């Protein structure tokens, strides 16, 4: 049974799941995120959180599939390639066994902001989110809702404004939502840990 989807964009999916070798680093970091409950499932049985890694030099990436936050362990089949996206048309094209995560356009916008960025983590943590809203970390506008072109555009602007290859942005319009990014998945993980610890 496929997970419930909370995707707000139009997703066109084709066959073409990644291999175990292509997802080994994603699976390793995802286990750490799940252990910290930065990726998981709400009491209402809604999966949250995702992560991605750029593939090549263009804005093309591997990302966890929609709704996979519910599961403690994933396999390569739970990740999909996002081959392209179109913010103006609110559309994502992907390849895999699942639709791409609801935050795929947000991940794409981070990659677009700086070609040196190779990894993105979308984590959830209510207490941390509340605390970080009171800091000087970049924050997207409250009216920019998750999974929409508005949040993607706001995220691209925030990351460009930071002029850094790693960091964290608070998602003002997505309760509990945080975006961490880096040149590697480990660097994105360390950026998130640094603001949490």
Secondary structure, DSSP 4 states (H G I P E B T S, - for coil): -PPP----SEEEEES-PPPHHHHHHHHHHHHHHHHTTSSEE-TTS-EE-EEEEE-SSSS-EEEEBTTGGG-S---GGGEEEEEEEETTTTEEEEESSSPBPTTHHHHHHHHHH-TT--EEEEEE-HHHHHHHTTSSS-B--TTS-TTSHHHHHHHHHHHHHHT-SSEEEE-TTSTTEEEEEESSHHHHHHHHHHHH-
